[in-house]
Amino acid sequence: MEITLRNGEKINLDWNPLVLEYLEDYEGGIEQLKIDVQDEKLRFRTFNFILYCVVSVAYSEELTYKEAVSLVNINDIEKITTFIVEHVNNMKLSNAEQEVTKKSKHKQITTNVKPHRR
């Protein structure tokens, strides 16, 4: 997704492994971030942190948190919000799918076990 920053530069937002590395820097890691994004009191701060991660990874120069957030054009907030929500939800879906996969593998292993006869 392409957005135009307040300084006129265009960047392509991309959810990639580097974004996930930045998200790991969140106090408590990605698991805490997932919890905090659901909390109304923490949602704005959490959103801005994710915004910082996504913008700073896509920008050609190193940015501070404050610089990244202030570069975002207010007209792009809705697009960025959709982008972030979609990817955070996919992260949750991926974890849920992993749990289902683990459980189904476990069931498959245990159901294929034949009783031992003496």
A tleap script that builds the chain and sets N, CA, C and O, in Angstrom:
source leaprc.protein.ff14SB
mol = sequence {
  NMET GLU ILE THR LEU ARG ASN GLY GLU LYS
  ILE ASN LEU ASP TRP ASN PRO LEU VAL LEU
  GLU TYR LEU GLU ASP TYR GLU GLY GLY ILE
  GLU GLN LEU LYS ILE ASP VAL GLN ASP GLU
  LYS LEU ARG PHE ARG THR PHE ASN PHE ILE
  LEU TYR CYS VAL VAL SER VAL ALA TYR SER
  GLU GLU LEU THR TYR LYS GLU ALA VAL SER
  LEU VAL ASN ILE ASN ASP ILE GLU LYS ILE
  THR THR PHE ILE VAL GLU HIE VAL ASN ASN
  MET LYS LEU SER ASN ALA GLU GLN GLU VAL
  THR LYS LYS SER LYS HIE LYS GLN ILE THR
  THR ASN VAL LYS PRO HIE ARG CARG
}
set mol.1.N position { 0.851 -1.171 0.000 }
set mol.1.CA position { 0.000 0.000 0.000 }
set mol.1.C position { 0.900 1.237 0.000 }
set mol.1.O position { 1.830 1.345 0.799 }
set mol.2.N position { 0.610 2.148 -0.892 }
set mol.2.CA position { 1.406 3.371 -0.984 }
set mol.2.C position { 0.687 4.510 -0.274 }
set mol.2.O position { -0.522 4.691 -0.414 }
set mol.3.N position { 1.467 5.275 0.497 }
set mol.3.CA position { 0.929 6.474 1.148 }
set mol.3.C position { 1.883 7.632 0.871 }
set mol.3.O position { 3.066 7.433 0.596 }
set mol.4.N position { 1.343 8.842 0.951 }
set mol.4.CA position { 2.152 10.045 0.797 }
set mol.4.C position { 2.310 10.679 2.169 }
set mol.4.O position { 1.330 10.980 2.851 }
set mol.5.N position { 3.562 10.876 2.559 }
set mol.5.CA position { 3.852 11.468 3.860 }
set mol.5.C position { 3.659 12.987 3.802 }
set mol.5.O position { 3.513 13.568 2.727 }
set mol.6.N position { 3.663 13.599 4.952 }
set mol.6.CA position { 3.455 15.043 5.028 }
set mol.6.C position { 4.574 15.824 4.352 }
set mol.6.O position { 4.368 16.968 3.945 }
set mol.7.N position { 5.747 15.227 4.227 }
set mol.7.CA position { 6.856 15.899 3.557 }
set mol.7.C position { 6.813 15.689 2.038 }
set mol.7.O position { 7.714 16.137 1.330 }
set mol.8.N position { 5.774 15.011 1.533 }
set mol.8.CA position { 5.594 14.810 0.108 }
set mol.8.C position { 6.177 13.504 -0.422 }
set mol.8.O position { 5.897 13.125 -1.559 }
set mol.9.N position { 6.969 12.822 0.367 }
set mol.9.CA position { 7.549 11.551 -0.069 }
set mol.9.C position { 6.492 10.456 -0.040 }
set mol.9.O position { 5.600 10.439 0.807 }
set mol.10.N position { 6.626 9.537 -1.000 }
set mol.10.CA position { 5.724 8.393 -1.057 }
set mol.10.C position { 6.482 7.168 -0.571 }
set mol.10.O position { 7.643 6.957 -0.921 }
set mol.11.N position { 5.802 6.364 0.244 }
set mol.11.CA position { 6.398 5.114 0.711 }
set mol.11.C position { 5.395 3.988 0.531 }
set mol.11.O position { 4.183 4.207 0.523 }
set mol.12.N position { 5.914 2.796 0.389 }
set mol.12.CA position { 5.077 1.599 0.298 }
set mol.12.C position { 5.104 0.887 1.629 }
set mol.12.O position { 6.162 0.467 2.098 }
set mol.13.N position { 3.946 0.751 2.237 }
set mol.13.CA position { 3.860 0.015 3.493 }
set mol.13.C position { 3.862 -1.472 3.175 }
set mol.13.O position { 3.160 -1.936 2.277 }
set mol.14.N position { 4.657 -2.195 3.921 }
set mol.14.CA position { 4.776 -3.623 3.700 }
set mol.14.C position { 4.927 -4.298 5.054 }
set mol.14.O position { 5.711 -3.855 5.892 }
set mol.15.N position { 4.178 -5.365 5.264 }
set mol.15.CA position { 4.271 -6.133 6.509 }
set mol.15.C position { 5.301 -7.224 6.262 }
set mol.15.O position { 5.004 -8.225 5.610 }
set mol.16.N position { 6.505 -7.036 6.777 }
set mol.16.CA position { 7.591 -7.962 6.502 }
set mol.16.C position { 8.312 -8.342 7.796 }
set mol.16.O position { 7.978 -7.819 8.859 }
set mol.17.N position { 9.277 -9.227 7.725 }
set mol.17.CA position { 9.977 -9.676 8.937 }
set mol.17.C position { 10.633 -8.545 9.730 }
set mol.17.O position { 10.739 -8.632 10.954 }
set mol.18.N position { 11.069 -7.495 9.052 }
set mol.18.CA position { 11.678 -6.377 9.769 }
set mol.18.C position { 10.645 -5.659 10.641 }
set mol.18.O position { 10.963 -5.218 11.746 }
set mol.19.N position { 9.417 -5.542 10.149 }
set mol.19.CA position { 8.339 -4.947 10.950 }
set mol.19.C position { 8.132 -5.790 12.209 }
set mol.19.O position { 7.977 -5.251 13.305 }
set mol.20.N position { 8.131 -7.098 12.047 }
set mol.20.CA position { 7.953 -7.989 13.197 }
set mol.20.C position { 9.093 -7.845 14.197 }
set mol.20.O position { 8.872 -7.933 15.404 }
set mol.21.N position { 10.315 -7.623 13.704 }
set mol.21.CA position { 11.439 -7.380 14.612 }
set mol.21.C position { 11.213 -6.106 15.407 }
set mol.21.O position { 11.462 -6.076 16.613 }
set mol.22.N position { 10.745 -5.053 14.748 }
set mol.22.CA position { 10.439 -3.804 15.442 }
set mol.22.C position { 9.344 -4.022 16.482 }
set mol.22.O position { 9.419 -3.499 17.593 }
set mol.23.N position { 8.321 -4.802 16.110 }
set mol.23.CA position { 7.215 -5.060 17.030 }
set mol.23.C position { 7.684 -5.818 18.273 }
set mol.23.O position { 7.110 -5.661 19.350 }
set mol.24.N position { 8.715 -6.630 18.124 }
set mol.24.CA position { 9.272 -7.364 19.265 }
set mol.24.C position { 9.817 -6.418 20.329 }
set mol.24.O position { 9.924 -6.789 21.498 }
set mol.25.N position { 10.165 -5.186 19.922 }
set mol.25.CA position { 10.691 -4.200 20.865 }
set mol.25.C position { 9.611 -3.627 21.777 }
set mol.25.O position { 9.922 -2.938 22.748 }
set mol.26.N position { 8.362 -3.904 21.474 }
set mol.26.CA position { 7.259 -3.435 22.318 }
set mol.26.C position { 7.432 -4.043 23.711 }
set mol.26.O position { 7.772 -5.219 23.843 }
set mol.27.N position { 7.200 -3.250 24.728 }
set mol.27.CA position { 7.352 -3.742 26.099 }
set mol.27.C position { 6.413 -4.922 26.332 }
set mol.27.O position { 5.193 -4.763 26.331 }
set mol.28.N position { 6.984 -6.094 26.529 }
set mol.28.CA position { 6.198 -7.306 26.694 }
set mol.28.C position { 6.126 -8.123 25.418 }
set mol.28.O position { 5.583 -9.228 25.414 }
set mol.29.N position { 6.678 -7.581 24.321 }
set mol.29.CA position { 6.718 -8.310 23.058 }
set mol.29.C position { 5.394 -8.299 22.311 }
set mol.29.O position { 4.455 -7.590 22.671 }
set mol.30.N position { 5.352 -9.096 21.276 }
set mol.30.CA position { 4.180 -9.130 20.395 }
set mol.30.C position { 2.941 -9.630 21.128 }
set mol.30.O position { 1.836 -9.151 20.876 }
set mol.31.N position { 3.117 -10.584 22.027 }
set mol.31.CA position { 1.953 -11.098 22.758 }
set mol.31.C position { 1.292 -9.991 23.585 }
set mol.31.O position { 0.066 -9.897 23.629 }
set mol.32.N position { 2.110 -9.147 24.244 }
set mol.32.CA position { 1.554 -8.038 25.022 }
set mol.32.C position { 0.928 -6.999 24.098 }
set mol.32.O position { -0.097 -6.406 24.434 }
set mol.33.N position { 1.537 -6.778 22.943 }
set mol.33.CA position { 0.991 -5.834 21.975 }
set mol.33.C position { -0.405 -6.269 21.542 }
set mol.33.O position { -1.308 -5.439 21.433 }
set mol.34.N position { -0.588 -7.559 21.295 }
set mol.34.CA position { -1.902 -8.081 20.901 }
set mol.34.C position { -2.937 -7.843 21.996 }
set mol.34.O position { -4.097 -7.550 21.708 }
set mol.35.N position { -2.516 -7.968 23.237 }
set mol.35.CA position { -3.421 -7.736 24.363 }
set mol.35.C position { -3.749 -6.247 24.467 }
set mol.35.O position { -4.911 -5.871 24.626 }
set mol.36.N position { -2.718 -5.400 24.378 }
set mol.36.CA position { -2.903 -3.957 24.540 }
set mol.36.C position { -3.732 -3.334 23.426 }
set mol.36.O position { -4.445 -2.360 23.665 }
set mol.37.N position { -3.652 -3.872 22.224 }
set mol.37.CA position { -4.413 -3.302 21.116 }
set mol.37.C position { -5.916 -3.511 21.332 }
set mol.37.O position { -6.727 -2.788 20.753 }
set mol.38.N position { -6.292 -4.486 22.154 }
set mol.38.CA position { -7.698 -4.733 22.472 }
set mol.38.C position { -8.219 -3.817 23.582 }
set mol.38.O position { -9.428 -3.635 23.724 }
set mol.39.N position { -7.304 -3.243 24.365 }
set mol.39.CA position { -7.660 -2.387 25.497 }
set mol.39.C position { -7.909 -0.955 25.006 }
set mol.39.O position { -7.018 -0.334 24.427 }
set mol.40.N position { -9.113 -0.436 25.236 }
set mol.40.CA position { -9.454 0.906 24.756 }
set mol.40.C position { -8.509 1.978 25.279 }
set mol.40.O position { -8.205 2.931 24.561 }
set mol.41.N position { -8.041 1.844 26.510 }
set mol.41.CA position { -7.157 2.841 27.100 }
set mol.41.C position { -5.780 2.841 26.449 }
set mol.41.O position { -5.118 3.878 26.403 }
set mol.42.N position { -5.347 1.705 25.952 }
set mol.42.CA position { -4.005 1.574 25.383 }
set mol.42.C position { -3.997 1.538 23.858 }
set mol.42.O position { -2.933 1.549 23.240 }
set mol.43.N position { -5.170 1.497 23.258 }
set mol.43.CA position { -5.268 1.314 21.808 }
set mol.43.C position { -4.535 2.395 21.024 }
set mol.43.O position { -3.833 2.077 20.064 }
set mol.44.N position { -4.677 3.665 21.405 }
set mol.44.CA position { -4.044 4.763 20.664 }
set mol.44.C position { -2.525 4.649 20.725 }
set mol.44.O position { -1.848 4.787 19.707 }
set mol.45.N position { -1.995 4.400 21.910 }
set mol.45.CA position { -0.544 4.265 22.078 }
set mol.45.C position { -0.025 3.060 21.301 }
set mol.45.O position { 1.022 3.134 20.657 }
set mol.46.N position { -0.748 1.966 21.361 }
set mol.46.CA position { -0.353 0.750 20.657 }
set mol.46.C position { -0.404 0.968 19.151 }
set mol.46.O position { 0.504 0.562 18.427 }
set mol.47.N position { -1.474 1.614 18.682 }
set mol.47.CA position { -1.593 1.915 17.258 }
set mol.47.C position { -0.416 2.764 16.796 }
set mol.47.O position { 0.175 2.481 15.753 }
set mol.48.N position { -0.068 3.799 17.555 }
set mol.48.CA position { 1.045 4.664 17.178 }
set mol.48.C position { 2.364 3.896 17.150 }
set mol.48.O position { 3.217 4.169 16.306 }
set mol.49.N position { 2.542 2.951 18.050 }
set mol.49.CA position { 3.759 2.152 18.036 }
set mol.49.C position { 3.822 1.304 16.763 }
set mol.49.O position { 4.870 1.225 16.122 }
set mol.50.N position { 2.716 0.679 16.400 }
set mol.50.CA position { 2.678 -0.123 15.172 }
set mol.50.C position { 2.893 0.785 13.965 }
set mol.50.O position { 3.602 0.419 13.028 }
set mol.51.N position { 2.285 1.961 13.987 }
set mol.51.CA position { 2.464 2.944 12.926 }
set mol.51.C position { 3.939 3.297 12.782 }
set mol.51.O position { 4.469 3.336 11.672 }
set mol.52.N position { 4.591 3.551 13.900 }
set mol.52.CA position { 6.031 3.839 13.891 }
set mol.52.C position { 6.807 2.698 13.246 }
set mol.52.O position { 7.682 2.940 12.416 }
set mol.53.N position { 6.501 1.467 13.613 }
set mol.53.CA position { 7.212 0.302 13.075 }
set mol.53.C position { 7.051 0.209 11.560 }
set mol.53.O position { 8.027 0.019 10.834 }
set mol.54.N position { 5.826 0.343 11.097 }
set mol.54.CA position { 5.536 0.188 9.672 }
set mol.54.C position { 6.165 1.324 8.857 }
set mol.54.O position { 6.772 1.075 7.816 }
set mol.55.N position { 6.023 2.561 9.325 }
set mol.55.CA position { 6.550 3.715 8.586 }
set mol.55.C position { 8.072 3.735 8.625 }
set mol.55.O position { 8.706 3.965 7.595 }
set mol.56.N position { 8.664 3.504 9.770 }
set mol.56.CA position { 10.124 3.589 9.855 }
set mol.56.C position { 10.819 2.500 9.047 }
set mol.56.O position { 11.922 2.716 8.544 }
set mol.57.N position { 10.192 1.337 8.917 }
set mol.57.CA position { 10.765 0.281 8.082 }
set mol.57.C position { 10.693 0.678 6.608 }
set mol.57.O position { 11.617 0.387 5.848 }
set mol.58.N position { 9.622 1.331 6.199 }
set mol.58.CA position { 9.427 1.698 4.794 }
set mol.58.C position { 10.187 2.961 4.385 }
set mol.58.O position { 10.436 3.181 3.200 }
set mol.59.N position { 10.552 3.783 5.356 }
set mol.59.CA position { 11.204 5.061 5.057 }
set mol.59.C position { 12.684 4.846 4.779 }
set mol.59.O position { 13.308 3.950 5.347 }
set mol.60.N position { 13.239 5.671 3.904 }
set mol.60.CA position { 14.627 5.486 3.469 }
set mol.60.C position { 15.659 5.872 4.530 }
set mol.60.O position { 16.792 5.395 4.481 }
set mol.61.N position { 15.294 6.712 5.473 }
set mol.61.CA position { 16.218 7.144 6.528 }
set mol.61.C position { 15.705 6.672 7.882 }
set mol.61.O position { 14.526 6.353 8.040 }
set mol.62.N position { 16.609 6.632 8.854 }
set mol.62.CA position { 16.221 6.229 10.199 }
set mol.62.C position { 15.336 7.309 10.825 }
set mol.62.O position { 15.629 8.501 10.731 }
set mol.63.N position { 14.249 6.871 11.464 }
set mol.63.CA position { 13.297 7.794 12.078 }
set mol.63.C position { 13.134 7.482 13.558 }
set mol.63.O position { 13.247 6.334 13.987 }
set mol.64.N position { 12.870 8.519 14.319 }
set mol.64.CA position { 12.476 8.300 15.709 }
set mol.64.C position { 10.976 8.043 15.722 }
set mol.64.O position { 10.287 8.235 14.721 }
set mol.65.N position { 10.491 7.611 16.867 }
set mol.65.CA position { 9.052 7.369 17.040 }
set mol.65.C position { 8.271 8.635 16.691 }
set mol.65.O position { 7.319 8.593 15.912 }
set mol.66.N position { 8.682 9.750 17.273 }
set mol.66.CA position { 7.972 11.011 17.086 }
set mol.66.C position { 8.000 11.459 15.623 }
set mol.66.O position { 6.991 11.937 15.105 }
set mol.67.N position { 9.143 11.310 14.957 }
set mol.67.CA position { 9.256 11.704 13.553 }
set mol.67.C position { 8.336 10.853 12.675 }
set mol.67.O position { 7.646 11.375 11.799 }
set mol.68.N position { 8.333 9.559 12.914 }
set mol.68.CA position { 7.515 8.655 12.094 }
set mol.68.C position { 6.037 8.985 12.230 }
set mol.68.O position { 5.319 9.062 11.234 }
set mol.69.N position { 5.588 9.176 13.453 }
set mol.69.CA position { 4.168 9.468 13.682 }
set mol.69.C position { 3.797 10.830 13.093 }
set mol.69.O position { 2.719 10.980 12.519 }
set mol.70.N position { 4.682 11.826 13.228 }
set mol.70.CA position { 4.360 13.166 12.722 }
set mol.70.C position { 4.429 13.248 11.193 }
set mol.70.O position { 3.845 14.161 10.608 }
set mol.71.N position { 5.122 12.325 10.538 }
set mol.71.CA position { 5.197 12.332 9.078 }
set mol.71.C position { 3.921 11.829 8.404 }
set mol.71.O position { 3.694 12.088 7.223 }
set mol.72.N position { 3.104 11.119 9.149 }
set mol.72.CA position { 1.913 10.515 8.560 }
set mol.72.C position { 0.860 11.585 8.291 }
set mol.72.O position { 0.524 12.390 9.159 }
set mol.73.N position { 0.355 11.566 7.072 }
set mol.73.CA position { -0.688 12.487 6.651 }
set mol.73.C position { -2.008 12.025 7.270 }
set mol.73.O position { -2.360 10.849 7.179 }
set mol.74.N position { -2.717 12.925 7.882 }
set mol.74.CA position { -3.983 12.600 8.548 }
set mol.74.C position { -4.979 11.958 7.572 }
set mol.74.O position { -5.820 11.161 7.988 }
set mol.75.N position { -4.891 12.293 6.297 }
set mol.75.CA position { -5.800 11.725 5.298 }
set mol.75.C position { -5.534 10.240 5.048 }
set mol.75.O position { -6.395 9.535 4.523 }
set mol.76.N position { -4.352 9.768 5.420 }
set mol.76.CA position { -3.999 8.358 5.214 }
set mol.76.C position { -4.262 7.482 6.436 }
set mol.76.O position { -4.060 6.268 6.378 }
set mol.77.N position { -4.700 8.069 7.521 }
set mol.77.CA position { -4.892 7.305 8.756 }
set mol.77.C position { -5.867 6.152 8.564 }
set mol.77.O position { -5.622 5.053 9.061 }
set mol.78.N position { -6.958 6.376 7.858 }
set mol.78.CA position { -7.948 5.310 7.665 }
set mol.78.C position { -7.347 4.142 6.872 }
set mol.78.O position { -7.551 2.979 7.220 }
set mol.79.N position { -6.600 4.463 5.797 }
set mol.79.CA position { -5.949 3.418 5.007 }
set mol.79.C position { -4.934 2.648 5.856 }
set mol.79.O position { -4.870 1.420 5.805 }
set mol.80.N position { -4.149 3.383 6.629 }
set mol.80.CA position { -3.125 2.758 7.461 }
set mol.80.C position { -3.765 1.905 8.548 }
set mol.80.O position { -3.292 0.808 8.846 }
set mol.81.N position { -4.844 2.413 9.138 }
set mol.81.CA position { -5.555 1.660 10.166 }
set mol.81.C position { -6.055 0.334 9.601 }
set mol.81.O position { -5.909 -0.711 10.235 }
set mol.82.N position { -6.640 0.380 8.419 }
set mol.82.CA position { -7.113 -0.846 7.766 }
set mol.82.C position { -5.953 -1.800 7.537 }
set mol.82.O position { -6.071 -2.998 7.797 }
set mol.83.N position { -4.836 -1.280 7.053 }
set mol.83.CA position { -3.639 -2.073 6.802 }
set mol.83.C position { -3.156 -2.742 8.089 }
set mol.83.O position { -2.865 -3.938 8.100 }
set mol.84.N position { -3.072 -1.973 9.163 }
set mol.84.CA position { -2.574 -2.501 10.440 }
set mol.84.C position { -3.542 -3.531 11.012 }
set mol.84.O position { -3.123 -4.615 11.418 }
set mol.85.N position { -4.825 -3.205 11.048 }
set mol.85.CA position { -5.824 -4.124 11.611 }
set mol.85.C position { -5.814 -5.446 10.852 }
set mol.85.O position { -5.868 -6.517 11.457 }
set mol.86.N position { -5.745 -5.367 9.540 }
set mol.86.CA position { -5.716 -6.582 8.718 }
set mol.86.C position { -4.514 -7.462 9.085 }
set mol.86.O position { -4.647 -8.678 9.223 }
set mol.87.N position { -3.361 -6.845 9.238 }
set mol.87.CA position { -2.159 -7.627 9.517 }
set mol.87.C position { -2.077 -8.103 10.962 }
set mol.87.O position { -1.584 -9.200 11.227 }
set mol.88.N position { -2.548 -7.299 11.881 }
set mol.88.CA position { -2.572 -7.745 13.284 }
set mol.88.C position { -3.564 -8.891 13.419 }
set mol.88.O position { -3.291 -9.859 14.130 }
set mol.89.N position { -4.707 -8.802 12.752 }
set mol.89.CA position { -5.679 -9.896 12.782 }
set mol.89.C position { -5.099 -11.151 12.154 }
set mol.89.O position { -5.352 -12.256 12.633 }
set mol.90.N position { -4.325 -10.997 11.087 }
set mol.90.CA position { -3.680 -12.148 10.465 }
set mol.90.C position { -2.660 -12.774 11.404 }
set mol.90.O position { -2.484 -13.993 11.408 }
set mol.91.N position { -1.984 -11.943 12.204 }
set mol.91.CA position { -1.047 -12.480 13.194 }
set mol.91.C position { -1.814 -13.337 14.188 }
set mol.91.O position { -1.358 -14.421 14.552 }
set mol.92.N position { -2.974 -12.864 14.630 }
set mol.92.CA position { -3.792 -13.623 15.567 }
set mol.92.C position { -4.296 -14.895 14.909 }
set mol.92.O position { -4.288 -15.963 15.522 }
set mol.93.N position { -4.733 -14.782 13.666 }
set mol.93.CA position { -5.220 -15.935 12.940 }
set mol.93.C position { -4.108 -16.962 12.778 }
set mol.93.O position { -4.336 -18.163 12.917 }
set mol.94.N position { -2.924 -16.490 12.487 }
set mol.94.CA position { -1.793 -17.402 12.329 }
set mol.94.C position { -1.531 -18.156 13.620 }
set mol.94.O position { -1.311 -19.367 13.596 }
set mol.95.N position { -1.551 -17.461 14.738 }
set mol.95.CA position { -1.335 -18.133 16.022 }
set mol.95.C position { -2.457 -19.118 16.315 }
set mol.95.O position { -2.205 -20.218 16.807 }
set mol.96.N position { -3.702 -18.729 16.013 }
set mol.96.CA position { -4.833 -19.628 16.233 }
set mol.96.C position { -4.707 -20.843 15.330 }
set mol.96.O position { -4.961 -21.969 15.758 }
set mol.97.N position { -4.314 -20.619 14.079 }
set mol.97.CA position { -4.130 -21.733 13.159 }
set mol.97.C position { -3.022 -22.665 13.632 }
set mol.97.O position { -3.123 -23.885 13.497 }
set mol.98.N position { -1.960 -22.077 14.190 }
set mol.98.CA position { -0.868 -22.893 14.704 }
set mol.98.C position { -1.364 -23.781 15.842 }
set mol.98.O position { -0.992 -24.952 15.923 }
set mol.99.N position { -2.193 -23.236 16.712 }
set mol.99.CA position { -2.724 -24.021 17.821 }
set mol.99.C position { -3.600 -25.159 17.305 }
set mol.99.O position { -3.516 -26.289 17.786 }
set mol.100.N position { -4.445 -24.843 16.313 }
set mol.100.CA position { -5.304 -25.871 15.729 }
set mol.100.C position { -4.445 -26.952 15.081 }
set mol.100.O position { -4.718 -28.145 15.216 }
set mol.101.N position { -3.408 -26.519 14.378 }
set mol.101.CA position { -2.512 -27.470 13.721 }
set mol.101.C position { -1.824 -28.352 14.754 }
set mol.101.O position { -1.731 -29.566 14.574 }
set mol.102.N position { -1.343 -27.746 15.836 }
set mol.102.CA position { -0.691 -28.527 16.894 }
set mol.102.C position { -1.660 -29.557 17.464 }
set mol.102.O position { -1.306 -30.722 17.647 }
set mol.103.N position { -2.896 -29.114 17.744 }
set mol.103.CA position { -3.890 -30.015 18.323 }
set mol.103.C position { -4.254 -31.120 17.350 }
set mol.103.O position { -4.371 -32.282 17.739 }
set mol.104.N position { -4.435 -30.763 16.085 }
set mol.104.CA position { -4.815 -31.781 15.115 }
set mol.104.C position { -3.677 -32.773 14.891 }
set mol.104.O position { -3.933 -33.959 14.687 }
set mol.105.N position { -2.432 -32.314 14.924 }
set mol.105.CA position { -1.302 -33.234 14.799 }
set mol.105.C position { -1.257 -34.168 15.996 }
set mol.105.O position { -0.992 -35.363 15.867 }
set mol.106.N position { -1.524 -33.592 17.167 }
set mol.106.CA position { -1.504 -34.395 18.378 }
set mol.106.C position { -2.595 -35.464 18.314 }
set mol.106.O position { -2.354 -36.624 18.649 }
set mol.107.N position { -3.767 -35.079 17.893 }
set mol.107.CA position { -4.868 -36.034 17.778 }
set mol.107.C position { -4.536 -37.097 16.749 }
set mol.107.O position { -4.820 -38.278 16.949 }
set mol.108.N position { -3.931 -36.672 15.645 }
set mol.108.CA position { -3.592 -37.615 14.595 }
set mol.108.C position { -2.587 -38.646 15.113 }
set mol.108.O position { -2.711 -39.839 14.833 }
set mol.109.N position { -1.627 -38.194 15.843 }
set mol.109.CA position { -0.615 -39.106 16.378 }
set mol.109.C position { -1.252 -40.070 17.364 }
set mol.109.O position { -0.985 -41.271 17.317 }
set mol.110.N position { -2.089 -39.558 18.254 }
set mol.110.CA position { -2.676 -40.422 19.270 }
set mol.110.C position { -3.730 -41.359 18.702 }
set mol.110.O position { -3.911 -42.458 19.225 }
set mol.111.N position { -4.426 -40.960 17.656 }
set mol.111.CA position { -5.449 -41.843 17.093 }
set mol.111.C position { -4.840 -42.951 16.241 }
set mol.111.O position { -5.481 -43.978 16.017 }
set mol.112.N position { -3.636 -42.761 15.772 }
set mol.112.CA position { -2.975 -43.771 14.957 }
set mol.112.C position { -2.189 -44.786 15.792 }
set mol.112.O position { -1.612 -45.727 15.248 }
set mol.113.N position { -2.170 -44.599 17.076 }
set mol.113.CA position { -1.444 -45.515 17.944 }
set mol.113.C position { -2.269 -46.774 18.140 }
set mol.113.O position { -3.444 -46.713 18.500 }
set mol.114.N position { -1.638 -47.914 17.899 }
set mol.114.CA position { -2.344 -49.189 18.069 }
set mol.114.C position { -2.018 -49.742 19.441 }
set mol.114.O position { -0.900 -49.587 19.933 }
set mol.115.N position { -2.987 -50.380 20.052 }
set mol.115.CA position { -2.732 -50.927 21.389 }
set mol.115.C position { -1.700 -52.041 21.320 }
set mol.115.O position { -1.633 -52.805 20.358 }
set mol.116.N position { -0.911 -52.103 22.360 }
set mol.116.CA position { 0.131 -53.121 22.431 }
set mol.116.C position { -0.489 -54.424 22.936 }
set mol.116.O position { -1.183 -54.425 23.953 }
set mol.117.N position { -0.247 -55.521 22.241 }
set mol.117.CA position { -0.791 -56.815 22.665 }
set mol.117.C position { 0.346 -57.679 23.125 }
set mol.117.O position { 1.423 -57.693 22.529 }
set mol.118.N position { 0.097 -58.401 24.191 }
set mol.118.CA position { 1.104 -59.335 24.715 }
set mol.118.C position { 0.716 -60.730 24.440 }
set mol.118.O position { 1.440 -61.656 24.807 }
savepdb mol mol.pdb
quit
